[in-house]
Amino acid sequence: MSGISNIPTFAFEHVAATLTPFDLPSLDSPALSPILNTNGLVFPYNPVISESVSVKYNSIDLTHSNESYYAYQSTENVRINISNAVWTCDTFDNAIYAMAALHFLRSYSLMDFGVGNSGRPPSPMWFNAYGNYGFHRVPVLFEKADWTFPNDVDYVGIPEPASPEYESRIIQTNKGVDSGHYTWMPMKFEVSSISLIVQHSPAYWVNFTLEDYKSGAMVRRDQQSFHDVPKTSEAP
């Protein structure tokens, strides 16, 4: 496509964190074309990634006992939080990628709503970071994101997709320019928090065995889908 750049000029981390929606192949959006070119949202600089694992127990109170007994109830969905995700707008490619990243987060917080549409909820995503024993094709639901535009950095005008200015591949620093086809964004900003809920399909749990998980078989496999692991107690 004319005017569409290939890969941003920033140096991606060696094992970059990525978010890839299930419906990415069907997207046709000039505003999201930078995300399409990198096969999903790539975090250009390593963010802080935290994981929360919790187990629920029911408390059983016994008469004349010094302590209660706890019976296992369930294991909660894993929560993943991405914070301190930095974006820069120092070049044209970096700037349009940063603008697309925010449009991506806004778009995937919405359902398919409107006349003649299906009412489909936001697409689940694959989350990847740091290799098989880090986060390997983990199916997640996007829950929320927070970011702030700071007031102590310079802002640049980013040409909007499909506009004549976009074809020039030049970011605008002259604040007096007509801003009709530009979006002004900070040279550097941070998405302070992205919350994800791990949500496996029923097929994943049909094929699940604790032995396979403990052995690493369900983590190390290079299957196309994290849900398609066959039952086996043998590690590959």
C-alpha positions in Angstrom: 0.0 0.0 0.0 1.3 3.4 -0.9 2.5 5.5 2.0 2.6 2.6 4.4 5.9 2.0 6.1 7.2 -1.4 6.9 8.9 -1.6 10.3 9.4 1.2 12.8 13.0 2.4 13.2 13.3 1.9 16.9 15.3 -1.2 18.0 12.9 -3.9 19.1 14.0 -5.8 22.1 15.6 -9.2 21.4 12.6 -10.9 23.0 10.0 -8.2 22.6 6.6 -8.5 24.3 3.7 -8.7 21.8 -0.1 -8.6 21.8 -1.7 -10.3 18.7 -5.5 -10.3 18.4 -7.2 -13.4 17.1 -8.9 -11.4 14.4 -5.7 -9.6 13.2 -5.7 -11.4 9.7 -9.2 -9.9 9.0 -8.4 -6.3 9.8 -8.5 -3.7 7.1 -7.7 -0.4 8.7 -5.3 2.3 7.6 -5.1 3.6 11.1 -3.9 0.1 12.4 -1.7 -0.7 9.4 1.5 -0.2 11.5 0.2 -2.9 13.8 -0.6 -5.2 10.9 2.9 -4.7 9.5 4.4 -6.1 12.8 1.8 -8.9 13.1 0.4 -7.5 16.3 1.2 -4.8 18.8 5.0 -4.9 19.6 6.3 -3.1 22.7 9.4 -1.3 21.4 11.1 -1.1 24.8 10.9 -3.8 27.5 8.0 -2.9 29.8 7.5 -4.1 33.3 5.5 -7.3 33.3 3.9 -8.7 36.4 1.9 -11.8 36.9 -0.6 -12.6 39.6 -1.4 -16.2 40.5 -4.0 -16.9 43.2 -5.7 -19.9 44.7 -9.1 -19.8 46.5 -9.8 -21.9 49.6 -12.9 -22.3 51.7 -12.4 -21.7 55.4 -13.9 -24.5 57.5 -14.3 -23.4 61.2 -14.2 -26.1 63.8 -15.5 -25.8 67.3 -12.8 -25.7 70.0 -10.0 -25.5 67.5 -7.0 -23.3 67.5 -7.2 -22.7 63.7 -9.5 -23.1 60.8 -9.0 -25.7 58.1 -8.9 -24.6 54.4 -10.3 -26.7 51.6 -9.3 -26.0 48.0 -12.0 -24.4 46.0 -10.5 -23.2 42.7 -7.5 -21.6 41.0 -8.3 -18.0 39.8 -7.6 -16.9 36.3 -4.0 -15.6 36.0 -3.7 -11.8 35.8 -1.0 -10.2 33.7 -0.2 -6.5 34.1 2.1 -4.6 31.7 3.4 -1.3 33.0 5.9 1.4 32.2 5.5 0.8 28.5 7.3 3.6 26.7 6.6 5.0 23.3 8.6 7.6 21.3 7.6 9.9 18.5 11.1 10.9 17.4 10.8 9.7 13.8 7.9 9.3 11.3 7.7 5.5 11.6 8.0 5.6 15.4 5.3 8.3 15.7 2.7 6.6 13.5 3.4 3.3 15.4 2.8 5.1 18.7 -0.4 6.7 17.4 -1.6 3.3 16.1 -0.8 1.7 19.5 -3.2 3.9 21.3 -5.8 3.5 18.6 -5.3 -0.3 18.9 -6.0 -0.2 22.7 -9.1 1.9 22.2 -10.4 -0.2 19.4 -10.0 -3.5 21.3 -11.9 -2.2 24.3 -15.1 -2.1 22.1 -17.6 -4.7 21.0 -18.8 -5.0 17.4 -21.8 -2.7 17.8 -24.0 -0.9 15.3 -26.6 -1.4 12.7 -26.3 -4.8 11.0 -23.3 -5.9 13.2 -23.0 -9.0 15.3 -22.5 -7.7 18.8 -19.3 -9.7 19.0 -17.2 -8.8 22.1 -13.6 -7.6 21.8 -11.3 -10.2 20.3 -9.1 -12.2 22.6 -5.4 -11.9 22.0 -2.2 -14.0 22.2 0.4 -12.6 24.6 4.1 -13.4 24.0 7.2 -12.4 25.9 10.6 -13.8 26.9 10.2 -17.3 25.4 8.4 -20.6 26.1 8.8 -20.5 29.9 8.0 -16.8 30.1 4.7 -16.2 28.2 4.3 -18.3 25.1 1.1 -17.7 23.1 -0.9 -17.1 26.2 -4.6 -16.4 25.4 -5.7 -13.3 27.1 -8.6 -10.9 27.4 -7.8 -7.2 27.3 -9.3 -5.6 30.4 -8.0 -2.0 30.6 -5.2 0.4 29.8 -4.1 3.7 31.3 -1.9 6.4 29.9 -1.2 10.0 30.4 0.1 12.7 28.0 2.7 14.6 29.9 3.0 18.4 29.9 6.8 18.6 30.3 7.9 17.3 26.8 7.6 18.6 23.3 4.7 17.6 21.1 4.9 16.7 17.4 2.2 16.7 14.7 1.7 13.2 13.3 0.0 13.0 9.8 -3.2 11.1 10.0 -3.6 7.9 7.8 -5.0 8.4 4.3 -4.3 12.2 4.4 -2.1 13.9 1.8 0.3 14.8 4.6 0.8 11.2 5.4 2.3 10.5 2.1 5.1 13.0 2.8 6.3 10.9 5.8 7.2 14.0 7.7 6.3 14.8 11.3 5.4 18.4 12.1 7.2 20.5 14.7 5.8 23.8 13.7 3.0 24.4 16.2 1.6 27.1 14.0 0.7 24.7 11.2 -2.9 23.9 10.3 -3.7 21.0 12.5 -6.6 19.7 10.4 -4.7 16.5 9.3 -2.4 16.2 12.2 -2.6 14.5 15.6 -0.3 16.1 18.2 1.4 13.7 20.5 4.3 13.9 23.0 7.8 13.0 21.8 7.9 10.4 24.6 5.0 9.0 26.8 4.2 6.0 28.8 1.3 3.6 28.9 1.4 3.1 32.7 -0.8 0.0 32.9 -2.3 -2.6 30.6 -4.4 -5.3 32.4 -4.9 -8.7 30.8 -6.9 -11.7 32.0 -5.7 -15.2 31.0 -8.6 -17.1 29.4 -8.1 -20.6 28.0 -10.6 -22.3 25.8 -12.5 -25.4 26.9 -10.4 -27.4 24.5 -7.3 -26.5 26.5 -8.7 -28.0 29.6 -10.0 -31.1 27.8 -6.3 -31.8 26.8 -4.8 -30.6 30.1 -3.0 -32.9 32.6 -1.1 -31.7 35.6 1.7 -34.1 34.7 2.1 -32.6 31.3 2.1 -29.1 32.7 4.7 -29.9 35.4 7.0 -31.6 32.9 6.9 -28.6 30.6 5.3 -30.5 27.7 2.4 -28.0 27.5 4.8 -25.0 27.6 7.6 -26.1 25.3 5.6 -27.4 22.4 5.8 -25.3 19.2 2.2 -26.0 18.4 0.3 -23.4 16.3 -2.3 -23.0 19.1 -1.7 -23.2 22.8 -5.1 -24.9 23.0 -4.3 -27.8 20.7 -1.9 -29.8 23.0 -2.6 -33.6 22.7 -2.9 -35.6 25.9 0.5 -37.2 26.7 2.6 -37.6 29.8 5.8 -37.5 27.7 7.8 -34.3 27.4 8.8 -33.5 23.7 
